[in-house]
Amino acid sequence: MKKIDQIAEKILSHKNLEEKIHHWKKENKSIVFTNGCFDILHYGHIHFLSQAKDLGDILIVGLNSTNSVQRLKGKNRPINDEKTRAFVLASLAFIDAIIFFDEDTPLELIKKIQPHILVKGGDYKAEEIVGYPEVKKNKGEVKILSFIEGYSTSKIEAKIKKG
C-alpha cells in the first residue's frame, strides 16, 4: 500500500469511526480524544498532540470543518482547506484517526466516541470543557495540557499580515 493511502485511511467517516471504536474498545485500548482547527500546524500543536498520545493507546482528533472554523474564527479562516488540514494531521505517526465535525463544538463526537481521556490545551478549568460531564459520567478523565508559549496560528497569521 502506498504511504499516501495509509495516511488517507486515518481520515474516517462517521460510519468507519464507529467500527474502529468498537474494534479498539474490544482490544481494551484506551482512547484519547482532542479537537481543534489545526489550521497551520506548528511546534505548539506537535507538542500538544504528542503529549495527548502519551496519555493512552489511541489518539483521535476531531477536526473542525471549514464551515465550523469560519463560524468560530471569521470568514478569512481557515487558511488551509479541510483536505490539507486532515492529511497533514494524519501524516503524524502518533495520530490514529481524524474525524471532521461541522458543529461549533465536538459534543456529539464525544458522546459517540466515549473516550477514556478527553484532552484540551490551554488554561481552561476541566469542568468548563465541552464534553466534561459526558466523559466523567463514563468514568473517563478530562486533562488539560499547557500550551507552549509563543506558538499559535493567530500569531503566525498576524506575522504574515505585517509582511
TAJOCOR-V756580 format. One record per pair of residues at least 12 apart in sequence whose ideal C-beta (glycine too) atoms are under 6 Angstrom apart, sorted by sequence separation. I is the first residue (numbers start at 0). J is the second residue. D is the distance in Angstrom with one decimal. If there is no record, write none. Layout:
i->I j->J d->D
i->I j->J d->D
This chain:
i->85 j->97 d->5.1
i->117 j->130 d->5.4
i->128 j->141 d->5.7
i->65 j->81 d->5.4
i->125 j->141 d->4.5
i->117 j->134 d->4.6
i->33 j->51 d->5.1
i->31 j->51 d->5.4
i->123 j->143 d->5.5
i->109 j->130 d->3.6
i->31 j->54 d->5.1
i->62 j->85 d->5.9
i->106 j->129 d->5.3
i->110 j->133 d->5.6
i->31 j->55 d->4.0
i->106 j->130 d->5.8
i->109 j->133 d->5.6
i->113 j->137 d->5.2
i->115 j->139 d->5.1
i->116 j->140 d->4.9
i->117 j->141 d->4.8
i->118 j->142 d->5.0
i->119 j->143 d->5.7
i->120 j->144 d->5.0
i->104 j->129 d->4.4
i->121 j->146 d->5.8
i->29 j->55 d->3.7
i->120 j->146 d->5.1
i->29 j->56 d->4.9
i->30 j->57 d->4.8
i->31 j->58 d->5.0
i->32 j->59 d->4.9
i->33 j->60 d->6.0
i->34 j->61 d->3.4
i->36 j->63 d->4.7
i->28 j->56 d->4.0
i->60 j->88 d->5.8
i->28 j->57 d->5.0
i->36 j->68 d->4.9
i->23 j->57 d->5.2
i->60 j->94 d->5.8
i->67 j->101 d->5.5
i->62 j->97 d->5.5
i->64 j->99 d->5.1
i->66 j->101 d->5.7
i->58 j->94 d->5.4
i->58 j->95 d->5.3
i->59 j->96 d->4.6
i->60 j->97 d->5.3
i->61 j->98 d->5.7
i->62 j->99 d->5.3
i->64 j->101 d->4.4
i->57 j->95 d->4.7
i->38 j->77 d->4.4
i->39 j->78 d->5.9
i->61 j->100 d->5.3
i->38 j->78 d->5.3
i->38 j->79 d->5.7
i->52 j->93 d->4.1
i->49 j->93 d->5.6
i->61 j->105 d->4.2
i->37 j->84 d->5.5
i->40 j->87 d->5.3
i->61 j->108 d->4.9
i->37 j->88 d->5.7
i->55 j->116 d->5.4
i->54 j->116 d->5.1
i->51 j->118 d->4.5
i->34 j->105 d->4.3
i->47 j->120 d->4.7
i->10 j->85 d->4.8
i->10 j->89 d->5.4
i->6 j->86 d->6.0
i->9 j->89 d->4.0
i->32 j->112 d->5.5
i->16 j->98 d->5.2
i->32 j->114 d->3.8
i->6 j->89 d->4.7
i->6 j->90 d->5.1
i->30 j->114 d->4.7
i->11 j->96 d->5.3
i->30 j->115 d->5.2
i->31 j->116 d->4.6
i->32 j->117 d->5.5
i->33 j->118 d->4.4
i->29 j->115 d->4.5
i->9 j->96 d->5.6
i->10 j->97 d->4.8
i->11 j->98 d->5.2
i->31 j->118 d->5.9
i->9 j->97 d->5.7
i->20 j->112 d->5.9
i->50 j->144 d->5.2
i->47 j->144 d->5.7
i->46 j->147 d->5.1
i->43 j->146 d->5.9
i->43 j->147 d->4.4
i->43 j->150 d->3.0
i->42 j->150 d->5.4
i->41 j->150 d->5.2
i->39 j->152 d->4.8
i->38 j->152 d->4.9
i->39 j->155 d->5.3
